[in-house]
Amino acid sequence: MPRWFTNLNEHCVPNGTIRQNGVGKFNEIDESKLRSIKSLGATHVWYTGIIEHATATSYARQGITPCNAHVVKGKAGSPYAIRDYYDVCPDFAVKVKNRMAEFEALVERTHKAGLKVIIDFVPNHVAREYESDAKPEGVRDLGEGDNPMMFFEPRNNFYYITGQEFAPIGVDLGSGDDAYREFPARATGNDCYSASPNRDDWYETIKLNYGVDPWNGSTHFDPIPKTWTRMLEILRFWTGKGVDGFRCDMAHMVPVAFWHWAIGQIKEINPQLIFIAEIYDVALYRSYIYDGGFDYLYDKVTLYDTLRGIMCEGWPASDLTRCWQTVDGVGDHMLNFLENHDEQRIASQQFLGAPEQALPALVVSATMSRCPFMLYAGQELGEPATDAEGYSGHDGRTTIFDYWSVPILRRWHLGKSTADERRLRSIYRKVLLLCNKEKTLARGGFFDLMYVNQDTLNTTRQYAYLRHCDGEMTLVVANFGNEPVGSSVRIPQHALDIAQIPHGTYACHDLLNGEEMTIDVTVDTTIPIHTAPHSATLLTIKPLKTKVKPS
């Protein structure tokens, strides 16, 4: 998140203004920082909060209409309350009038560093005061031409609560000339079709109308709704800026028919461009991949939630079998993660409190399949999220609403990371580079070993599986427990048949601790393993190379 990624201010105050607390800039994400990110094994950088969103900071002198602070969350504002789809956040520019050029330069720097660029596309909702002052000539604003006398009209961009004024519960809209007034009220972004959303609703946003009548669920997609064409124009605009992918916010709240229509047209422009869906409904996974055209989907409600349950709530490790079974056939389209801006930090007291104890979860999340793994800035250093930044309280997250600076990242930028922070980063780097370089992990198939190891492993605390490719295997054993594991893991003949591994003598190398041994692979192969508490074993199994004696 550029807002705080490079902000080095050591004296931030809760609810501080941009002048008090500072803000990161595009230009500060320089070649050295990008090289360091790439050294972790990264292929893409997702820059969060790029598109201009509502903020309490005024840029009136630069020709940008100020927002009413009463419908902005925090001083900096939510990156997901979009104010102008055709502009970038002015906070991040050294010279505000040159802000788009500074963003384009960041894209170019990122590409030169060998990385690709992902930005957010927020299609479900916009800020209450959406107004584009940067839109291309001939483009109409959202809401322009709507009929506000109709709650639902397929040609409208918004849903109107006719005859009622916007009156959110528990939110101060101000008084006098300073007040925020909206009549008629428009539906709120989290599908709240009321003039009075709660403070816990996304009251600062307006729901977009894609031609679905929320009262009866009927769809009105012919002719193509105006919202579809306007959002396609926006996707084309940013594709033209050289971005390589879109992380699509709350994608499952937008009809899959729109995605099918829009993604196909964007991929005609750039077939390599990727679309990532933030989605929380497992029942929609296959539809959003096969019908919608998404490349990757957030796997929160299966893998992330299960790993957190194992680490924090005593769920059995064997529950991980259910995770891959749930996404079987589409597993390569998942996007795995242990942190993001919505979730609590691993090192926070609200989560584990000890980032090194997440190593088994890191290994599973990164190596369970061929799908990508997402790393959130500061995770690899053990960011504990101990601050109560303002609008965001002490909630175990790094704020997305406030101007702030992250101490652990300040130390990293200045080359002053602690020994523990450097050690944790090296572990992340080792695991993630293995995912790129080791062919069994990068391209290999998956075989769950739990069904034949009920008597060899503690299935509440350990989980074992194979990855295999081209006559080689990697045995993965994750130990979520407080005790070391010294045992033998059984590999059935069925697994050898699927992996096309012939019987014979094989060399084994533990990719994490460097230990080596040889084993005989037979019908009833067992492999001795020693795994420390809150750790993992990654054991490559390759045919033993023998020297041929001269005749």
TIMIRO-587958 format. One record per residue (C-alpha): residue number from 1; residue in one letter; y, x, z. Coordinates in nm, 4 decimals. Layout:
// residues N
   nr  rest         v         u         w
  NUM     A         Y         X         Z
...
//
This chain:
// residues 551
   nr  rest         v         u         w
    1     M    0.0000    0.0000    0.0000
    2     P    0.3086    0.1914   -0.1214
    3     R    0.5227    0.0193    0.1434
    4     W    0.3734    0.2325    0.4194
    5     F    0.1479    0.4833    0.2446
    6     T    0.4146    0.7540    0.2158
    7     N    0.6608    0.6355    0.4818
    8     L    0.7121    0.9289    0.7227
    9     N    0.9487    0.7577    0.9693
   10     E    0.8321    0.8444    1.3223
   11     H    1.0593    0.5962    1.4991
   12     C    0.9743    0.2511    1.3665
   13     V    1.0667   -0.0492    1.5797
   14     P    0.8907   -0.3877    1.5776
   15     N    1.0548   -0.6288    1.3334
   16     G    1.2657   -0.3410    1.2061
   17     T    1.4667   -0.3660    0.8863
   18     I    1.4136   -0.1410    0.5873
   19     R    1.7095    0.0662    0.7064
   20     Q    1.5592    0.1100    1.0528
   21     N    1.1963    0.1687    0.9584
   22     G    1.2097    0.3004    0.6043
   23     V    0.9688    0.2296    0.3201
   24     G    0.7418    0.4283    0.0889
   25     K    0.8446    0.4934   -0.2698
   26     F    0.6674    0.5107   -0.6058
   27     N    0.7997    0.8628   -0.6609
   28     E    0.6462    0.9878   -0.3352
   29     I    0.2953    0.9202   -0.4618
   30     D    0.2934    1.2531   -0.6390
   31     E    0.0370    1.4669   -0.8205
   32     S   -0.0923    1.6376   -0.5055
   33     K   -0.1580    1.3089   -0.3263
   34     L   -0.3326    1.1667   -0.6315
   35     R   -0.5488    1.4783   -0.6632
   36     S   -0.6452    1.4422   -0.2978
   37     I   -0.7427    1.0778   -0.3527
   38     K   -0.9483    1.1741   -0.6563
   39     S   -1.1222    1.4472   -0.4541
   40     L   -1.2799    1.1719   -0.2443
   41     G   -1.4722    1.0573   -0.5524
   42     A   -1.2244    0.7834   -0.6414
   43     T   -1.2053    0.6534   -0.9972
   44     H   -0.9289    0.3925   -0.9549
   45     V   -0.6289    0.3387   -0.7271
   46     W   -0.5393   -0.0183   -0.6324
   47     Y   -0.1643   -0.0269   -0.5685
   48     T   -0.0978   -0.3255   -0.3450
   49     G    0.2202   -0.5316   -0.3494
   50     I    0.3588   -0.3996   -0.6787
   51     I    0.4870   -0.7266   -0.8259
   52     E    0.8176   -0.8410   -0.6759
   53     H    0.7626   -1.0663   -0.3768
   54     A    0.9851   -1.2538   -0.1321
   55     T    1.1554   -1.0311    0.1241
   56     A    1.4275   -1.0547    0.3871
   57     T    1.5937   -0.7450    0.2384
   58     S    1.8858   -0.8270    0.0120
   59     Y    1.9365   -0.6594   -0.3243
   60     A    2.2279   -0.8821   -0.4244
   61     R    2.4366   -0.5778   -0.5212
   62     Q    2.1683   -0.4828   -0.7713
   63     G    2.1725   -0.8274   -0.9290
   64     I    1.8648   -0.9710   -0.7540
   65     T    1.9174   -1.3112   -0.5918
   66     P    1.8483   -1.2810   -0.2142
   67     C    1.5666   -1.4805   -0.0520
   68     N    1.6139   -1.7215    0.2348
   69     A    1.4598   -1.5351    0.5300
   70     H    1.3350   -1.8596    0.6847
   71     V    1.0569   -1.8790    0.4258
   72     V    0.9662   -1.5096    0.4365
   73     K    0.6940   -1.3820    0.6692
   74     G    0.8197   -1.0665    0.8379
   75     K    1.1129   -0.8536    0.7309
   76     A    0.9292   -0.7038    0.4335
   77     G    0.7514   -1.0230    0.3307
   78     S    0.4012   -1.0938    0.2105
   79     P    0.2983   -0.9094   -0.1080
   80     Y    0.1247   -1.2335   -0.2039
   81     A    0.4360   -1.4510   -0.2072
   82     I    0.5388   -1.3557   -0.5602
   83     R    0.9086   -1.3924   -0.6394
   84     D    0.9138   -1.2622   -0.9974
   85     Y    0.5955   -1.2012   -1.1949
   86     Y    0.7844   -0.9828   -1.4426
   87     D    0.9312   -0.7316   -1.1991
   88     V    0.8240   -0.4743   -0.9430
   89     C    0.9153   -0.4637   -0.5754
   90     P    1.2642   -0.3058   -0.5523
   91     D    1.1775   -0.1580   -0.2109
   92     F    0.9613    0.1039   -0.3781
   93     A    1.2276    0.2395   -0.6134
   94     V    1.4581    0.5306   -0.5409
   95     K    1.7038    0.3766   -0.7873
   96     V    1.6627    0.0001   -0.7804
   97     K    1.7974   -0.0508   -1.1309
   98     N    1.5392    0.1993   -1.2527
   99     R    1.2504    0.0397   -1.0641
  100     M    1.0281   -0.0510   -1.3602
  101     A    1.0620    0.2972   -1.5092
  102     E    0.9660    0.4471   -1.1735
  103     F    0.6550    0.2280   -1.1658
  104     E    0.5659    0.3227   -1.5230
  105     A    0.5997    0.6889   -1.4242
  106     L    0.3554    0.6274   -1.1364
  107     V    0.1065    0.4775   -1.3812
  108     E    0.1427    0.7835   -1.6032
  109     R    0.0990    1.0243   -1.3071
  110     T   -0.2099    0.8370   -1.1949
  111     H   -0.3637    0.8595   -1.5400
  112     K   -0.2841    1.2304   -1.5626
  113     A   -0.4669    1.2795   -1.2326
  114     G   -0.7796    1.1320   -1.3914
  115     L   -0.7535    0.7992   -1.2107
  116     K   -0.7063    0.4447   -1.3339
  117     V   -0.4587    0.1863   -1.2032
  118     I   -0.5370   -0.1531   -1.0523
  119     I   -0.2633   -0.3941   -0.9400
  120     D   -0.2715   -0.7383   -0.7827
  121     F   -0.2523   -1.0492   -0.9970
  122     V   -0.1675   -1.3458   -0.7735
  123     P   -0.2501   -1.6582   -0.9754
  124     N   -0.2949   -1.9286   -0.7113
  125     H    0.0513   -1.9461   -0.5537
  126     V    0.4064   -1.8131   -0.5646
  127     A    0.6951   -1.7755   -0.3198
  128     R    0.8912   -2.0877   -0.2260
  129     E    1.1945   -1.9489   -0.4085
  130     Y    1.0223   -1.8234   -0.7217
  131     E    1.2852   -1.7165   -0.9726
  132     S    1.2384   -1.4525   -1.2403
  133     D    1.5494   -1.2567   -1.3310
  134     A    1.3460   -1.0050   -1.5343
  135     K    1.1376   -1.2325   -1.7552
  136     P    1.1319   -1.1494   -2.1276
  137     E    1.3504   -1.3484   -2.3604
  138     G    1.2000   -1.6855   -2.4468
  139     V    0.9815   -1.7055   -2.1323
  140     R    1.0400   -2.0084   -1.9093
  141     D    1.0251   -1.9941   -1.5309
  142     L    0.7470   -2.1608   -1.3383
  143     G    0.8601   -2.5105   -1.2456
  144     E    1.1102   -2.5221   -1.5271
  145     G    1.0587   -2.8523   -1.7094
  146     D    0.8390   -3.0038   -1.4342
  147     N    0.8584   -3.3728   -1.3502
  148     P    0.9109   -3.3710   -0.9697
  149     M    0.8639   -3.7482   -0.9544
  150     M    0.4884   -3.7012   -1.0032
  151     F    0.2526   -3.5621   -0.7383
  152     F    0.0142   -3.4540   -1.0133
  153     E    0.1031   -3.4195   -1.3769
  154     P   -0.1126   -3.1885   -1.5938
  155     R    0.1959   -3.0383   -1.7573
  156     N    0.3640   -2.9517   -1.4252
  157     N    0.3372   -2.6044   -1.2730
  158     F    0.3568   -2.7376   -0.9166
  159     Y    0.2301   -3.0312   -0.7075
  160     Y    0.5157   -3.2428   -0.5662
  161     I    0.5044   -3.4360   -0.2375
  162     T    0.7267   -3.7068   -0.3787
  163     G    0.9988   -3.8593   -0.1618
  164     Q    0.9471   -3.6102    0.1234
  165     E    1.1433   -3.3048    0.2313
  166     F    0.9659   -2.9796    0.3084
  167     A    0.9266   -2.9681    0.6889
  168     P    0.6681   -2.7133    0.8077
  169     I    0.5459   -2.7515    1.1654
  170     G    0.6494   -2.4722    1.4022
  171     V    0.8731   -2.2993    1.1465
  172     D    1.2501   -2.2693    1.1882
  173     L    1.4130   -2.3454    0.8528
  174     G    1.7616   -2.2718    0.9849
  175     S    2.0721   -2.4865    0.9969
  176     G    2.3924   -2.5321    0.8054
  177     D    2.4533   -2.3187    0.4995
  178     D    2.1777   -2.0809    0.6119
  179     A    1.9038   -2.3466    0.6090
  180     Y    1.6184   -2.3576    0.3608
  181     R    1.5898   -2.6989    0.1968
  182     E    1.3298   -2.8210   -0.0491
  183     F    1.3178   -3.1749   -0.1850
  184     P    1.0771   -3.2965   -0.2887
  185     A    0.8387   -3.0706   -0.1010
  186     R    0.5776   -2.8853   -0.3004
  187     A    0.2144   -2.8295   -0.2006
  188     T    0.1422   -2.5103   -0.0069
  189     G   -0.0711   -2.2268   -0.1456
  190     N   -0.3782   -2.2726    0.0738
  191     D   -0.4407   -2.6198   -0.0752
  192     C   -0.2232   -2.7949    0.1815
  193     Y   -0.1007   -3.1041   -0.0043
  194     S    0.1450   -3.2101    0.2642
  195     A    0.5187   -3.1786    0.3164
  196     S    0.4476   -3.0389    0.6628
  197     P    0.2152   -2.7390    0.6537
  198     N    0.1474   -2.5620    0.9822
  199     R    0.2807   -2.2206    1.0769
  200     D   -0.0747   -2.0908    1.0280
  201     D   -0.0782   -2.2215    0.6709
  202     W    0.0653   -2.0190    0.3836
  203     Y    0.3877   -2.2146    0.4264
  204     E    0.5924   -1.9470    0.2447
  205     T    0.4040   -2.0160   -0.0806
  206     I    0.3684   -2.2943   -0.3381
  207     K    0.0356   -2.3909   -0.4925
  208     L    0.0148   -2.3638   -0.8725
  209     N   -0.1233   -2.6517   -1.0782
  210     Y   -0.3946   -2.5527   -1.3277
  211     G   -0.4672   -2.9071   -1.4371
  212     V   -0.6893   -3.0142   -1.1466
  213     D   -0.6065   -3.3400   -0.9673
  214     P   -0.6806   -3.2588   -0.5999
  215     W   -0.7216   -3.6247   -0.5037
  216     N   -1.0235   -3.6905   -0.7234
  217     G   -1.1160   -3.3471   -0.8562
  218     S   -1.0683   -3.4508   -1.2184
  219     T   -0.9776   -3.1754   -1.4639
  220     H   -0.7186   -3.1981   -1.7393
  221     F   -0.7659   -2.8875   -1.9532
  222     D   -0.7036   -3.0376   -2.2988
  223     P   -0.4362   -2.9758   -2.4052
  224     I   -0.4119   -2.6371   -2.2351
  225     P   -0.1933   -2.6761   -1.9208
  226     K    0.1426   -2.4999   -1.9198
  227     T    0.0419   -2.2978   -1.6133
  228     W   -0.2427   -2.1424   -1.8135
  229     T   -0.0187   -2.0211   -2.0929
  230     R    0.2461   -1.8890   -1.8536
  231     M   -0.0086   -1.6955   -1.6499
  232     L   -0.1634   -1.5515   -1.9651
  233     E    0.1826   -1.4286   -2.0676
  234     I    0.2067   -1.2506   -1.7318
  235     L   -0.1323   -1.0828   -1.7722
  236     R   -0.0336   -0.9664   -2.1199
  237     F    0.2931   -0.8269   -1.9842
  238     W    0.1213   -0.6063   -1.7244
  239     T   -0.1567   -0.5070   -1.9617
  240     G    0.1219   -0.3752   -2.1823
  241     K    0.2404   -0.1592   -1.8900
  242     G   -0.0821    0.0396   -1.9074
  243     V   -0.2603   -0.0909   -1.6003
  244     D   -0.6390   -0.0668   -1.6136
  245     G   -0.7383   -0.3617   -1.3992
  246     F   -0.6357   -0.6624   -1.1938
  247     R   -0.7490   -0.7505   -0.8442
  248     C   -0.7112   -1.1290   -0.8620
  249     D   -0.5996   -1.2789   -0.5330
  250     M   -0.7952   -1.5860   -0.4130
  251     A   -0.9545   -1.6136   -0.7569
  252     H   -1.1935   -1.8893   -0.6505
  253     M   -0.8977   -2.1233   -0.5871
  254     V   -0.8222   -2.1124   -0.9608
  255     P   -1.0561   -2.2964   -1.2039
  256     V   -1.3254   -2.0811   -1.3619
  257     A   -1.2359   -2.2402   -1.6971
  258     F   -0.8955   -2.0694   -1.6824
  259     W   -1.0542   -1.7319   -1.6161
  260     H   -1.2923   -1.7721   -1.9088
  261     W   -0.9982   -1.8587   -2.1348
  262     A   -0.7626   -1.5857   -2.0085
  263     I   -0.9932   -1.2898   -1.9420
  264     G   -1.1442   -1.3153   -2.2891
  265     Q   -0.8006   -1.2920   -2.4499
  266     I   -0.6894   -0.9979   -2.2331
  267     K   -1.0091   -0.8081   -2.3095
  268     E   -0.9347   -0.8450   -2.6780
  269     I   -0.6264   -0.6315   -2.6052
  270     N   -0.8112   -0.3814   -2.3838
  271     P   -1.1911   -0.4214   -2.3604
  272     Q   -1.2078   -0.1593   -2.0830
  273     L   -0.9698   -0.3430   -1.8497
  274     I   -1.1480   -0.4733   -1.5391
  275     F   -1.1019   -0.7956   -1.3434
  276     I   -1.1897   -0.8107   -0.9717
  277     A   -1.2122   -1.1475   -0.7974
  278     E   -1.1268   -1.2012   -0.4330
  279     I   -1.3835   -1.4722   -0.3696
  280     Y   -1.5495   -1.6088   -0.0577
  281     D   -1.7808   -1.8789   -0.1934
  282     V   -2.1278   -1.7373   -0.2672
  283     A   -2.2173   -2.0524   -0.4611
  284     L   -1.9530   -1.9557   -0.7189
  285     Y   -2.0552   -1.5921   -0.7638
  286     R   -2.2642   -1.6313   -1.0764
  287     S   -2.0247   -1.8761   -1.2373
  288     Y   -1.7262   -1.6440   -1.1921
  289     I   -1.9242   -1.3560   -1.3453
  290     Y   -2.1051   -1.5289   -1.6323
  291     D   -1.8619   -1.8122   -1.7072
  292     G   -1.5345   -1.6657   -1.5828
  293     G   -1.5849   -1.3138   -1.7138
  294     F   -1.5126   -1.1174   -1.3946
  295     D   -1.6416   -0.7633   -1.3742
  296     Y   -1.6583   -0.7448   -0.9949
  297     L   -1.6434   -0.9806   -0.6963
  298     Y   -1.5617   -0.9145   -0.3307
  299     D   -1.8881   -0.9116   -0.1350
  300     K   -1.7408   -1.0069    0.1995
  301     V   -1.9448   -1.3068    0.3090
  302     T   -2.2775   -1.1346    0.2463
  303     L   -2.2754   -0.7560    0.2904
  304     Y   -1.9478   -0.6967    0.4801
  305     D   -2.0005   -0.9772    0.7300
  306     T   -2.3624   -0.8716    0.7862
  307     L   -2.2757   -0.5052    0.8439
  308     R   -2.0059   -0.6069    1.0904
  309     G   -2.2509   -0.8366    1.2656
  310     I   -2.5034   -0.5533    1.2967
  311     M   -2.2446   -0.3077    1.4314
  312     C   -2.0552   -0.5407    1.6654
  313     E   -2.2703   -0.8404    1.7520
  314     G   -2.6261   -0.7130    1.7637
  315     W   -2.7497   -0.8755    1.4449
  316     P   -3.0794   -0.7214    1.3299
  317     A   -3.0503   -0.4535    1.0622
  318     S   -3.3270   -0.6306    0.8720
  319     D   -3.0694   -0.9010    0.7869
  320     L   -2.9547   -0.6630    0.5130
  321     T   -3.2567   -0.7712    0.3105
  322     R   -3.1026   -1.1149    0.2815
  323     C   -2.7812   -0.9595    0.1463
  324     W   -2.9339   -0.8056   -0.1652
  325     Q   -3.1549   -1.1094   -0.2165
  326     T   -2.8457   -1.3338   -0.2169
  327     V   -2.6850   -1.1340   -0.4995
  328     D   -3.0085   -1.0371   -0.6752
  329     G   -2.9399   -1.0149   -1.0476
  330     V   -2.5624   -0.9814   -1.0001
  331     G   -2.5558   -0.7009   -0.7432
  332     D   -2.3987   -0.4571   -0.9879
  333     H   -2.1001   -0.6930   -1.0103
  334     M   -2.0217   -0.6820   -0.6390
  335     L   -1.7374   -0.4785   -0.4858
  336     N   -1.8466   -0.3441   -0.1475
  337     F   -1.6071   -0.2447    0.1297
  338     L   -1.5765   -0.1923    0.5044
  339     E   -1.1975   -0.2350    0.5246
  340     N   -0.9164   -0.3964    0.3308
  341     H   -0.5733   -0.5377    0.4139
  342     D   -0.7206   -0.8670    0.5386
  343     E   -0.9845   -0.7154    0.7666
  344     Q   -0.9579   -0.5260    1.0929
  345     R   -0.9735   -0.1488    1.0927
  346     I   -1.3109   -0.0001    1.1902
  347     A   -1.1453    0.2278    1.4474
  348     S   -0.9483   -0.0581    1.6066
  349     Q   -1.0465   -0.1866    1.9483
  350     Q   -1.1037   -0.5257    1.7862
  351     F   -1.3792   -0.3759    1.5659
  352     L   -1.5822   -0.0645    1.6614
  353     G   -1.3193    0.1526    1.8253
  354     A   -1.5089    0.4596    1.7040
  355     P   -1.4873    0.5239    1.3273
  356     E   -1.7716    0.7780    1.3214
  357     Q   -2.0142    0.5068    1.4340
  358     A   -1.9645    0.3319    1.1003
  359     L   -2.1504    0.6067    0.9081
  360     P   -2.4688    0.4002    0.8606
  361     A   -2.2603    0.1077    0.7352
  362     L   -2.0718    0.3404    0.4992
  363     V   -2.3975    0.4750    0.3575
  364     V   -2.5455    0.1279    0.3080
  365     S   -2.2287   -0.0199    0.1578
  366     A   -2.1823    0.2746   -0.0787
  367     T   -2.5444    0.3395   -0.1813
  368     M   -2.7270    0.0066   -0.1687
  369     S   -2.6571   -0.0653   -0.5362
  370     R   -2.4787    0.0622   -0.8454
  371     C   -2.1696   -0.1457   -0.7681
  372     P   -1.8371    0.0179   -0.6730
  373     F   -1.7256    0.0828   -0.3180
  374     M   -1.3649    0.0293   -0.2080
  375     L   -1.1889    0.2551    0.0430
  376     Y   -0.8716    0.1398    0.2206
  377     A   -0.5984    0.4005    0.2752
  378     G   -0.6427    0.5657    0.6147
  379     Q   -0.9996    0.4405    0.6629
  380     E   -1.1372    0.7858    0.5830
  381     L   -0.9164    0.9291    0.8612
  382     G   -1.0049    0.6694    1.1240
  383     E   -0.6840    0.4640    1.1316
  384     P   -0.7021    0.2674    1.4630
  385     A   -0.4266    0.0074    1.3986
  386     T   -0.2912    0.0243    1.7519
  387     D    0.0603   -0.0952    1.6627
  388     A    0.2159   -0.4386    1.7011
  389     E    0.4504   -0.4030    1.4060
  390     G    0.6495   -0.7242    1.4225
  391     Y    0.5344   -1.0324    1.2367
  392     S    0.1906   -0.8729    1.2610
  393     G    0.0955   -0.8380    1.6248
  394     H   -0.1663   -0.6155    1.7839
  395     D   -0.4447   -0.7596    1.5699
  396     G   -0.6434   -0.4548    1.4604
  397     R   -0.4928   -0.4610    1.1104
  398     T   -0.2281   -0.2533    0.9376
  399     T    0.0578   -0.4903    0.8654
  400     I    0.1260   -0.6360    0.5227
  401     F    0.4401   -0.8196    0.6403
  402     D    0.6502   -0.5502    0.8086
  403     Y    0.8262   -0.2264    0.7234
  404     W    0.6145    0.0326    0.9006
  405     S    0.4767    0.3850    0.9062
  406     V    0.1170    0.4833    0.9857
  407     P    0.0892    0.7899    1.2153
  408     I   -0.2533    0.8966    1.0889
  409     L   -0.1251    0.8996    0.7306
  410     R    0.1938    1.0827    0.8296
  411     R   -0.0219    1.3617    0.9715
  412     W   -0.2303    1.3705    0.6535
  413     H    0.0775    1.3885    0.4290
  414     L    0.2169    1.6749    0.6380
  415     G   -0.1127    1.8651    0.6525
  416     K   -0.1416    1.8055    1.0272
  417     S   -0.4568    1.5927    1.0487
  418     T   -0.6560    1.6467    1.3665
  419     A   -0.9983    1.8108    1.3617
  420     D   -1.1654    1.4707    1.4112
  421     E   -0.9650    1.3203    1.1243
  422     R   -1.0578    1.6075    0.8915
  423     R   -1.4221    1.5824    0.9942
  424     L   -1.4362    1.2088    0.9241
  425     R   -1.2656    1.2527    0.5868
  426     S   -1.5205    1.5184    0.4897
  427     I   -1.8028    1.2769    0.5702
  428     Y   -1.6508    1.0068    0.3522
  429     R   -1.5938    1.2591    0.0765
  430     K   -1.9544    1.3796    0.0897
  431     V   -2.1025    1.0300    0.0766
  432     L   -1.8723    0.9021   -0.1979
  433     L   -1.9142    1.2102   -0.4181
  434     L   -2.2914    1.1697   -0.3894
  435     C   -2.2545    0.8180   -0.5267
  436     N   -2.0959    0.9656   -0.8395
  437     K   -2.3101    1.2771   -0.8810
  438     E   -2.6628    1.1880   -0.7647
  439     K   -2.8267    0.9964   -1.0481
  440     T   -3.0540    0.7925   -0.8207
  441     L   -2.7449    0.6579   -0.6442
  442     A   -2.5177    0.6345   -0.9478
  443     R   -2.7628    0.4743   -1.1917
  444     G   -3.0865    0.4091   -1.0089
  445     G   -3.2805    0.0975   -0.9184
  446     F   -3.3287   -0.0402   -0.5657
  447     F   -3.6431   -0.1049   -0.3620
  448     D   -3.6363   -0.2518   -0.0106
  449     L   -3.8870   -0.0783    0.2215
  450     M   -3.8546   -0.3016    0.5245
  451     Y   -4.1572   -0.5214    0.4531
  452     V   -4.3960   -0.2234    0.4822
  453     N   -4.2225   -0.0554    0.7776
  454     Q   -4.2221   -0.3262    1.0411
  455     D   -4.4348   -0.1007    1.2627
  456     T   -4.2668    0.2327    1.1837
  457     L   -3.9012    0.1408    1.2343
  458     N   -3.7042   -0.0605    1.4865
  459     T   -3.5988   -0.3329    1.2430
  460     T   -3.3181   -0.4486    1.4700
  461     R   -3.1439   -0.1111    1.4430
  462     Q   -3.2829    0.0639    1.1323
  463     Y   -3.2857   -0.0227    0.7646
  464     A   -3.4679    0.1675    0.4880
  465     Y   -3.4748    0.1492    0.1105
  466     L   -3.5288    0.3568   -0.2010
  467     R   -3.3053    0.4292   -0.4949
  468     H   -3.4917    0.5620   -0.7993
  469     C   -3.4116    0.6969   -1.1462
  470     D   -3.5953    0.9035   -1.4100
  471     G   -3.8863    1.0135   -1.1954
  472     E   -3.6790    1.0878   -0.8851
  473     M   -3.6197    0.8932   -0.5642
  474     T   -3.3694    0.8925   -0.2785
  475     L   -3.4909    0.7544    0.0514
  476     V   -3.2116    0.5977    0.2573
  477     V   -3.2587    0.5269    0.6276
  478     A   -2.9621    0.3875    0.8192
  479     N   -2.9741    0.4042    1.1969
  480     F   -2.7307    0.1629    1.3646
  481     G   -2.8777    0.2340    1.7076
  482     N   -2.7725    0.4448    2.0049
  483     E   -3.0966    0.6455    1.9999
  484     P   -3.2235    0.9027    1.7488
  485     V   -3.5056    0.8035    1.5157
  486     G   -3.8097    1.0272    1.4703
  487     S   -4.0637    0.8430    1.2627
  488     S   -4.2450    0.8232    0.9318
  489     V   -4.1317    0.5864    0.6610
  490     R   -4.4032    0.4317    0.4464
  491     I   -4.3569    0.4096    0.0677
  492     P   -4.6013    0.1652   -0.0939
  493     Q   -4.7769    0.2238   -0.4232
  494     H   -4.5885   -0.0764   -0.5646
  495     A   -4.2605    0.1092   -0.5155
  496     L   -4.4010    0.4176   -0.6898
  497     D   -4.5182    0.2038   -0.9812
  498     I   -4.1775    0.0392   -1.0244
  499     A   -4.0020    0.3776   -0.9994
  500     Q   -4.2621    0.5356   -1.2297
  501     I   -4.3269    0.8135   -0.9785
  502     P   -4.6638    0.9853   -1.0353
  503     H   -4.8655    1.1279   -0.7495
  504     G   -4.8028    1.4944   -0.6803
  505     T   -4.6072    1.7425   -0.4726
  506     Y   -4.2348    1.6802   -0.4362
  507     A   -3.9372    1.8691   -0.2962
  508     C   -3.7225    1.6805   -0.0444
  509     H   -3.3615    1.7577    0.0401
  510     D   -3.1504    1.5727    0.2952
  511     L   -2.8160    1.5254    0.1219
  512     L   -2.6261    1.4869    0.4492
  513     N   -2.7632    1.7644    0.6710
  514     G   -2.9192    2.0009    0.4151
  515     E   -3.2747    2.0059    0.5567
  516     E   -3.5560    2.0682    0.3083
  517     M   -3.9317    2.0124    0.2991
  518     T   -4.2140    1.9317    0.0587
  519     I   -4.4346    1.6230    0.0611
  520     D   -4.7394    1.4969   -0.1207
  521     V   -4.6820    1.1621   -0.2865
  522     T   -5.0061    0.9626   -0.2861
  523     V   -5.1226    0.6028   -0.2553
  524     D   -5.0298    0.5891    0.1140
  525     T   -4.7245    0.8123    0.1211
  526     T   -4.5395    0.8512    0.4485
  527     I   -4.2274    1.0616    0.4842
  528     P   -4.1192    1.2025    0.8209
  529     I   -3.7539    1.1385    0.8994
  530     H   -3.5217    1.2358    1.1816
  531     T   -3.1998    1.0365    1.1995
  532     A   -2.9332    1.0789    1.4648
  533     P   -2.7748    0.7793    1.6426
  534     H   -2.5176    0.5932    1.4314
  535     S   -2.6104    0.8049    1.1325
  536     A   -2.8196    0.7991    0.8178
  537     T   -3.0729    0.9981    0.6213
  538     L   -3.0320    1.0438    0.2465
  539     L   -3.3461    1.2236    0.1316
  540     T   -3.3818    1.3116   -0.2361
  541     I   -3.7418    1.3339   -0.3594
  542     K   -3.7807    1.5339   -0.6805
  543     P   -4.0806    1.6875   -0.8594
  544     L   -4.1501    2.0338   -0.7254
  545     K   -4.0554    2.3005   -0.9761
  546     T   -4.3299    2.5633   -1.0065
  547     K   -4.3051    2.9010   -1.1674
  548     V   -4.5442    2.9605   -1.4590
  549     K   -4.7314    3.2895   -1.4215
  550     P   -4.7363    3.5076   -1.7360
  551     S   -5.0756    3.5356   -1.9004
//
